[in-house]
Amino acid sequence: MLTASRAERLLPYGLLAAFFCVSILVRPLLPVDETRYLSVAWEMYVRQDFLVPTMNFAPYFQKPPLLFWLIDLAWGVLGVSRFAAVLVIFAVSSLVIDLTRRLAVALFPDAPDIQRRVPWLLLGSVPFVLYSSLILFDLLLTACVLGCLLALLAYDRQGRLRFALLAGLLLGLGVLAKGPVILIHLAFPALLHPLWRQPDTGLSTRRFLAGFGLAVLVSAAIVAAWLGPALYSTGRDFAYGLVWEQSAGRVAGSAHGAHARPFYFYVLLTPLMLMPWCFFRDLWASRPWLRFRDGNGARSQDLRILRFLAVWLVGELLVFSAISGKQPHYLLPALPVLVLLLAYFMAGARVPTIARTAAAMLGLFAVGQLAASATIFYRYDLSSVAACVAANSDAELAFAGRYQGELTFLSRLEKPLTIVEPSAKDEWLQTHPDGYLIANMRHYPDATRSVACSQVFRSGHLVVLNGDRATTLGADTPPDPSAGG
């Protein structure tokens, strides 16, 4: 029987599921990230080779394989579809909510109100709503960080070796989710152990760090179990691309697509991370700055935890600010830390009020997606050209310019596209009269007889060119932008 308390605990996940349904119905797969990652997962699935990720059927070293494995597992059970892939993302987003709640229980065991507020505060936060339904790696990384931290907390309080081994397993999965960046997120809890340990029941810092070192060794073994065979089958180019270009290159900002931004980039994003809760009067009425300075009525154990969370959060902000490559979602693993602080300092806010605000945020973003589906999303929906490419997948296919897997999954392609320079489009079409060439063009081509199909894409047109045969496909007129592609 579903009790009132259990129904209250399940309600955030029900609202999140409703939000996901709206997203699937009205939002296309967004290029280049979502379409690219599903294309990588599709290629692993169609090749039945789950060792080395590929894009356009060539080794893809920019991301490790855990998310692709999970999507392929869902496809193996439910069949290949966008819905099955998004179901994985929903499970990960739900897991992040639950693990954040469990972390609140572990850190504030005598504060049930904090534990009740946490799921709603996370569910309604702007960064979580923005990224919860997108096919990206950062929430999966967040789940691994939270799971590993919970295992380390259990190890500290019980001293059992199995919890250190479990932490190592989750740490290894985190590396397989998004690379060694998880070590940055977990270095702070490990090094700040004296701040949060229980003085009477916790392990000594020396013993705790020994357990954390064991966890790192276990994680290295897990990663080596994948990376060793992957490097053996692909050679040193894969190792150079994965280890150097994508790890060190992003730190230095020298890797292609590293998103180099100024030091203060994340400081500017701080108000966004606090929304909408920064508008609650109860947050500022609690005067959190006084709690950190002199306690201001906080219990000594609570004060230790609060200082630990604050130092962890500020430390991550500084480290990631020092790294040249920056994207807003890189800080998602720090969001649960911020939510725990908000949950403590919003003691004056009633849980129903917070829940209504979170539901309103989900509703607002759902309405925003509905509005975008009628005004903007058609410029990012590749389904029209993808259907055209799929219908001609037996022909020779080429892509002009830099291909990032935009069409492989959407068209269910089982062979690579030939990549040609944009300046060589005409030459390729002349030497492949029965082939099709896909090009992203700023202006609609004058030679309309060569356009097999097209659609508005971003600020230009995505077109499929094919000489005289195009006249049989009924594409002699430019597309009408108002028709939604």
Secondary structure, 3 states (H helix, E strand, C coil): CCCHHHHHHHHHHHHHHHHHHHHHHHCCCCCCHHHHHHHHHHHHHHHCCCCCCEECCEECCCCCCHHHHHHHHHHHHHCCCHHHHHHHHHHHHHHHHHHHHHHHHHHCCCCHHHHHHHHHHHHHCHHHHHHCCCCCCHHHHHHHHHHHHHHHHHHHHHCCHHHHHHHHHHHHHHHHHHCCCHHHHHHHHHHCHHHHCCCCCCCCHHHHHHHHHHHHHHHHHHHHHHHHHHHHHHCHHHHHHHHHHHHHHHHHCCCCCCCECCCCHHHHHHHHHHCCHHHCHHHHHCCHHHHHHHCCCCCHHHHHHHHHHHHHHHHHHHHHHHCCECCHHHHHHHHHHHHHHHHHHCCCCCHHHHHHHHHHHHHHHHHHHHHHHHHCHHHCCCHHHHHHHHHCCCCCEEEECCCCCCCCCCCCCCCCCEEECHHHHHHHHHHCCCCEEEEEECCCCCCHHHEEEEEEECCEEEEEECCHHHHHHCCCCCCCHHHCC
